[in-house]
């Protein structure tokens, strides 16, 4: 159901015939002219010779720095200095670190550059006396040199292909493992584009997906899950594409296959819970049989991951709704503000992110924070709903909601409910150690407890309760400043105030 047949269509292109670049380095113009004339009809491996001239060692070095694909150098020894050619050879091997290019040394004064010492010391591939280099011998020398260059390149290409395929397989294994850890479908889809592009080597990069997107087929529409390049930014609305792209997507859906057409690749996969999904990537440079196998392996794992994400999403949303509902029931019984738990959730997550907590922990706190007052279910109405000041005995009863709430979730093995136990048990602790129930101080109070302590008090003061009117925001912020280092973590107070515009926006989104 995932990556079945690959269908490919392409148009033949007329390309300019490739050539071998040969650099002639000699201070005698006649040598250049004779060499080019002698090799004017030269051809090797269906490629012609392209000649580049340099008349000194200095010119040769400039050419070599500019032209990285020179295959062969016909190099004179004695030019502006007696060893100018040898310095060029050393420059190629040592400074440029180029051991592919073939170097043929030609000299009219062999005594000044002994053949044995030159070949061993300068990594020369051949050594010829100009006086003995007839046209036939020149042809043979160049032909042999280019054959050696070609064979070295073939070996290097084969090595790189093996390395790429090894890395590709590692990426398939590593990426599918890491992608399974991502809970957000949009985050998963974004990571997916990077990983699959690294296999296809799109845009000449192992890590940049270029113009690409992931969509879900919804009847006759496509719902964008993630996009990059020309297809970013995206949202959850239905989207439309250029006719050619839409045609390619529909073709993949109709035939339920993955398609490589021109330089565009569409991966189709259908899942039990997540419907029909497509990955589209432009600027594909190459794809061979092993790439296809890697993509099949990768995409089969993707299909499983999409199914799991849909199931996880359903569980997550159900769990979140239950927690929110339970929190609202508790707050409504105590006559608290109607949207208090929603504001506490959103403000807690925002403050967690501002404090540098990972996204996963911030989301965990978002889920757990509505349970901060769950222990109030055990508080009698006479105490919980009393509009007047509580007596010392009633205050003891009221404070017991902290331990009750902590105990409700203490035995759970679920991370969210364990976090709820922390929040319920520590949101009345104070940074100076004067809070309850355990008199914890500073960072001995869990970061979740410190965050909810601040957010809960802020929201309670900023909204009306049965025993008080709402405070103006300026007055609430002044209290937070006064209680820095006393009731509240000073760093959290500063972060909260620095982001007050976002705080007010959250409050406006969830009014009473």
C-alpha positions in Angstrom: 0.0 0.0 0.0 3.0 2.3 0.4 5.8 2.4 -2.2 4.8 0.1 -4.9 5.9 0.7 -8.5 8.0 3.7 -9.5 6.9 5.3 -12.7 9.3 7.5 -14.5 9.0 9.8 -17.5 11.7 11.9 -19.0 12.6 13.7 -22.2 15.8 13.2 -24.0 18.1 16.3 -23.8 20.7 17.4 -26.3 23.9 18.0 -24.4 27.2 19.6 -25.4 29.8 16.9 -25.9 32.1 16.6 -22.8 35.9 17.2 -23.1 39.1 16.5 -21.3 40.8 19.6 -20.1 44.6 19.6 -20.8 46.9 22.3 -19.4 50.0 23.1 -21.5 52.6 24.8 -19.4 55.7 26.0 -21.4 57.4 29.3 -22.0 57.9 28.6 -25.7 54.8 29.5 -27.8 55.8 27.1 -30.6 55.5 24.2 -28.1 51.9 25.1 -27.5 51.1 25.4 -31.2 52.8 22.1 -32.1 51.1 20.3 -29.2 47.6 21.6 -30.2 48.2 20.8 -33.9 49.4 17.3 -33.1 46.4 16.5 -30.9 43.8 18.5 -32.9 41.8 15.3 -33.7 42.5 13.6 -30.4 39.6 11.8 -28.8 39.4 9.5 -25.8 36.4 7.7 -24.3 34.1 9.7 -26.6 35.5 13.1 -25.3 37.6 15.6 -27.2 40.6 17.5 -25.9 40.2 21.0 -24.6 43.5 22.9 -24.3 44.4 25.6 -21.8 47.8 27.5 -22.1 50.0 28.9 -19.5 53.5 30.3 -20.3 55.0 30.4 -16.9 54.8 28.7 -13.5 52.9 31.6 -12.1 50.3 31.5 -14.9 49.9 27.8 -14.4 49.2 28.2 -10.7 46.6 30.8 -11.4 44.9 28.5 -13.9 45.0 25.5 -11.6 43.4 27.5 -8.8 40.6 28.6 -11.1 40.0 25.3 -13.1 39.3 22.4 -10.7 38.6 19.8 -13.4 41.9 19.7 -15.4 42.7 16.1 -16.2 46.3 16.4 -17.5 49.2 18.8 -17.3 52.0 18.8 -19.9 54.6 20.6 -17.8 57.9 22.1 -18.8 60.6 22.2 -16.1 62.7 25.2 -17.0 60.8 28.4 -17.5 61.2 31.7 -15.6 63.5 29.7 -13.2 65.3 26.4 -13.6 62.8 24.7 -11.3 59.6 26.5 -12.2 57.9 23.4 -13.4 58.8 21.4 -10.4 57.4 24.1 -8.2 54.1 23.8 -10.1 54.1 20.0 -9.6 54.6 20.6 -5.9 51.9 23.2 -5.8 49.4 20.7 -7.4 50.2 17.8 -5.0 50.8 19.7 -1.8 49.0 23.0 -1.8 46.0 22.0 -3.9 46.1 18.5 -2.5 45.1 17.2 -5.9 46.3 13.7 -6.5 43.9 12.9 -9.4 45.4 15.2 -12.1 48.0 13.4 -14.2 51.3 15.3 -14.6 53.5 14.7 -17.6 56.9 16.4 -17.3 58.5 17.6 -20.5 62.0 19.0 -20.6 64.5 20.1 -23.2 67.3 19.9 -20.5 66.9 16.5 -18.8 70.3 16.9 -17.0 68.9 19.7 -14.9 66.1 17.6 -13.6 67.2 14.0 -13.2 64.3 11.6 -14.1 64.5 9.3 -11.1 64.7 11.9 -8.4 62.0 14.1 -10.0 59.5 11.2 -10.3 60.0 10.0 -6.7 60.1 13.5 -5.1 57.3 15.3 -7.0 54.7 12.6 -7.7 55.1 12.9 -11.4 53.2 10.4 -13.6 55.5 10.5 -16.6 58.8 12.1 -17.7 59.7 12.8 -21.4 62.5 14.5 -23.2 61.1 17.0 -25.7 63.6 15.9 -28.4 62.3 12.3 -28.3 58.6 13.2 -28.1 57.3 12.5 -31.6 53.6 13.0 -32.5 52.9 9.3 -32.0 54.6 9.2 -28.7 52.8 12.4 -27.6 49.5 10.8 -28.6 50.4 7.7 -26.5 51.5 9.7 -23.5 48.3 11.8 -23.5 46.1 8.8 -24.1 47.7 6.8 -21.3 47.5 9.8 -18.9 43.8 10.4 -19.5 43.1 6.8 -19.1 44.7 6.8 -15.7 42.8 10.0 -14.8 39.5 8.4 -15.9 40.1 5.2 -13.9 40.9 7.2 -10.8 37.7 9.2 -11.1 35.7 6.0 -11.7 37.1 4.5 -8.5 36.4 7.7 -6.6 32.8 7.9 -7.9 32.2 4.2 -7.0 33.6 4.9 -3.5 31.4 8.0 -3.1 28.3 6.0 -4.2 29.0 3.3 -1.7 29.5 5.9 1.0 26.3 7.7 0.0 24.3 4.5 0.1 25.8 3.6 3.4 24.9 7.0 4.8 21.5 6.8 3.2 20.8 3.5 4.9 22.0 5.0 8.2 19.7 8.0 7.7 16.8 5.7 7.0 17.4 3.9 10.3 18.3 7.0 12.3 15.6 9.3 10.9 12.7 6.9 11.2 13.7 6.2 14.8 13.9 9.9 15.6 10.7 10.7 13.7 8.8 8.2 15.8 9.6 10.4 18.8 7.9 13.5 17.4 4.3 13.8 18.6 3.1 16.7 16.4 2.0 15.7 12.9 3.3 19.0 11.5 6.7 18.6 13.2 6.9 15.0 11.9 6.0 16.1 8.3 8.7 18.9 8.4 11.3 16.5 9.6 10.2 14.0 7.0 11.0 16.4 4.2 14.6 16.9 5.4 15.1 13.2 5.8 13.8 12.1 2.5 15.6 14.9 0.7 18.8 13.6 2.2 18.2 10.2 0.5 17.3 11.8 -2.8 20.1 14.4 -2.6 17.7 17.2 -3.7 19.2 20.7 -4.4 22.7 19.3 -4.2 22.4 19.1 -0.4 22.1 16.2 2.0 20.0 18.2 4.5 18.0 20.8 2.6 14.7 19.7 1.1 14.4 22.8 -1.3 10.9 23.2 -2.7 8.9 20.4 -1.1 5.8 19.6 0.8 3.7 16.9 2.6 -0.1 16.9 2.0 -3.0 14.7 2.9 -5.7 14.0 0.4 -9.1 15.1 1.6 -11.7 14.1 -0.9 -10.8 16.4 -3.9 -8.7 18.8 -1.8 -5.1 18.6 -0.4 -4.5 19.6 3.2 -1.0 20.9 3.7 0.9 19.3 6.6 4.3 20.9 6.0 6.2 22.8 3.3 9.6 24.3 2.5 11.0 26.7 0.0 8.4 28.0 -2.4 5.7 26.1 -0.4 6.4 27.7 3.0 4.9 29.0 5.2 1.9 26.8 5.4 -1.2 26.3 7.5 -3.9 23.7 7.9 -6.2 25.1 5.2 -6.8 23.3 1.9 -4.3 24.4 -0.7 -4.1 24.5 -4.5 -1.0 24.1 -6.6 0.1 24.8 -10.2 -1.8 22.6 -12.7 1.2 20.4 -13.4 1.8 19.7 -9.7 -1.8 19.0 -9.1 -1.9 16.6 -12.0 1.1 14.7 -10.7 -0.4 14.4 -7.2 -3.7 13.2 -8.6 -1.9 10.7 -10.8 0.0 9.3 -7.8 -3.3 9.0 -5.9 -5.3 7.4 -8.8 -2.6 4.8 -9.5 -1.5 4.5 -5.8 2.1 4.6 -6.8 5.2 6.8 -6.2 6.2 8.7 -9.3 9.5 10.2 -10.6 8.7 12.5 -13.4 11.4 14.9 -14.8 13.1 16.2 -11.7 10.1 15.9 -9.5 9.4 13.1 -7.1 6.0 12.2 -5.5 5.9 9.5 -2.7 2.4 8.1 -2.2 1.4 6.1 0.9 -2.0 5.2 2.3 -2.6 4.3 5.9 -5.4 2.8 8.0 -5.9 5.8 10.2 -4.3 8.8 8.4 -5.7 8.3 4.9 -3.8 9.1 1.7 -0.6 11.1 2.1 1.9 12.5 -0.5 5.4 13.8 -0.3 6.5 16.1 -3.1 10.1 17.1 -3.8 11.5 19.2 -6.7 15.0 19.3 -8.1 15.8 15.7 -7.8 19.3 15.2 -9.2 19.5 11.4 -9.4 17.7 8.3 -8.2 18.9 4.8 -8.8 17.7 1.3 -7.9 19.3 1.4 -4.4 17.8 4.8 -3.8 14.4 3.4 -4.6 14.9 0.5 -2.2 15.9 2.9 0.6 12.9 5.0 -0.2 10.6 2.0 0.0 12.1 1.1 3.4 11.8 4.7 4.6 8.3 5.1 3.4 7.0 1.9 4.9 8.2 3.2 8.2 6.6 6.5 7.5 3.2 4.9 6.9 3.4 3.1 10.3 4.5 6.4 11.9 1.6 8.3 10.4 -0.8 5.7 11.7 0.7 5.8 15.2 0.6 9.6 15.2 -3.1 9.6 14.4 -3.7 7.2 17.2 -1.5 9.2 19.6 -3.3 12.4 18.5 -6.7 10.8 19.4 -5.4 9.6 22.7 -3.8 13.0 23.5 -6.9 15.0 22.6 -9.1 12.7 24.6 -6.8 12.9 27.6 -6.6 16.6 27.3 -10.3 17.0 27.1 -10.9 14.8 30.2 -8.3 16.8 32.2 -9.7 20.1 31.1 -13.3 19.0 31.9 -12.2 17.7 35.3 -10.4 20.9 36.1 -13.4 23.0 35.0 -15.7 20.9 37.3 -13.4 21.5 40.2 -13.2 25.3 39.5 -17.0 25.6 38.9 -17.7 23.9 42.2 -15.5 26.4 44.0 -17.1 29.3 42.0 -13.8 30.2 40.3 -13.6 32.1 37.0 -15.0 30.0 34.2 -11.9 29.9 32.0 -9.4 30.0 34.9 -8.0 26.5 34.1 -7.7 27.2 30.4 -5.7 30.5 31.1 -3.5 28.7 33.6 -2.8 26.0 31.1 -1.8 28.4 28.3 0.1 30.8 30.6 2.0 27.9 32.2 3.1 26.5 28.8 4.1 30.0 27.6 6.1 30.7 30.7 7.8 27.3 30.5 8.9 28.0 27.0 10.1 31.5 28.0 12.1 29.9 30.8 13.8 27.6 28.3 12.1 24.3 29.0 11.9 21.9 26.0 8.7 21.9 24.0 7.8 18.4 25.3 8.0 19.5 29.0 6.1 22.7 28.3 3.4 20.6 26.7 3.4 18.2 29.7 2.9 21.2 32.0 0.1 22.5 29.7 -1.7 19.1 30.2 -1.0 18.9 34.0 -1.6 22.4 35.2 -5.5 22.3 35.1 -5.2 19.7 37.9 -3.5 22.2 40.3 -6.6 22.5 42.5 -8.0 19.0 42.0 -7.8 18.3 45.7 -10.6 20.8 46.3 -13.1 18.0 45.4 -12.6 16.8 49.0 -13.1 20.2 50.7 -16.6 20.7 52.3 -18.8 23.3 50.7 -19.0 25.2 54.0 -15.3 25.9 53.8 -14.8 25.9 50.0 -17.6 28.3 49.3 -17.4 30.6 52.4 -17.4 34.2 51.2 -15.9 35.5 54.5 -12.4 35.1 55.9 -11.7 31.5 57.0 -11.1 30.6 60.7 -7.7 29.0 61.6 -9.4 25.6 61.7 -11.1 26.2 58.3 -7.8 27.3 56.8 -6.2 24.0 57.9 -9.0 22.2 56.0 -8.6 24.4 53.0 -4.8 23.9 52.8 -5.3 20.1 52.8 -6.5 20.3 49.2 -2.8 20.4 48.2 -1.8 17.0 49.8 -5.1 15.5 48.6 -4.5 16.6 45.0 -0.9 15.3 45.2 -2.0 11.9 46.5 -4.7 11.5 43.8 -2.0 11.2 41.1 1.0 10.1 43.1 0.7 6.4 42.2 0.3 7.0 38.5 3.0 5.9 36.1 1.8 8.3 33.3 4.2 11.3 32.9 1.3 13.8 32.6 -0.4 12.6 35.7 2.9 12.4 37.6 3.4 16.1 36.6 -0.1 16.8 37.8 0.8 15.4 41.2 3.8 17.8 41.3 1.7 20.8 40.3 -1.1 19.9 42.8 1.4 19.4 45.6 3.7 22.3 45.1 1.8 25.3 43.6 1.4 26.8 47.1 5.1 26.6 48.0 6.9 29.9 48.2 10.4 30.7 46.9 11.5 31.9 50.4 10.4 28.7 52.0 7.3 30.2 53.8 4.7 28.3 51.7 2.9 25.0 52.3 2.6 22.0 52.7 6.4 21.2 53.0 8.1 24.6 53.3 10.2 24.0 50.2 12.4 26.9 49.0 14.2 28.1 45.8 15.0 25.4 43.3 13.9 22.7 45.7 10.5 23.5 44.4 10.0 21.8 41.0 10.0 24.2 38.1 6.4 23.1 37.4 5.3 24.2 40.9 7.1 27.5 40.6 5.5 28.3 37.3 1.9 27.4 38.3 2.3 29.2 41.6 3.0 32.5 39.7 0.4 31.9 37.0 -2.4 30.8 39.4 -1.9 33.9 41.6 -1.7 36.3 38.7 -4.9 35.0 37.1 -6.8 34.8 40.4 -6.0 38.5 41.2 -6.7 39.6 37.7 -10.2 38.2 37.7 -13.2 38.5 40.0 -13.9 35.8 42.6 -16.8 35.3 45.0 -14.8 37.2 47.7 -13.1 39.9 45.7 -13.2 42.2 42.6 -10.6 41.9 39.8 -7.4 43.9 40.2 -6.1 46.1 37.5 -3.2 44.6 35.6 -0.7 47.3 36.8 -1.6 46.5 40.4 -1.1 42.7 39.8 2.3 43.3 38.2 3.3 45.6 41.1 2.6 42.7 43.5 4.6 40.3 41.4 7.5 42.7 41.6 7.2 43.0 45.4 7.1 39.2 45.7 10.2 38.5 43.6 12.4 36.2 45.7 9.7 36.0 48.4 6.6 34.2 47.0 7.8 33.8 43.4 11.0 32.8 41.5 12.5 36.1 40.5 13.6 34.9 37.1 10.1 33.7 36.3 8.6 37.0 37.4 11.0 38.9 35.0 10.2 36.6 32.1 6.5 36.9 32.8 6.6 40.7 32.9 8.9 40.9 29.8 6.2 39.0 27.9 3.2 40.8 29.3 1.7 41.5 25.9 1.6 37.8 25.1 0.1 37.2 28.6 -2.7 39.7 28.0 -3.4 38.2 24.6 -3.9 34.8 26.2 -6.2 36.3 28.8 -8.2 38.0 26.0 -8.5 34.7 24.1 -10.1 33.0 27.2 -12.3 35.6 28.9 -14.8 34.8 31.7 
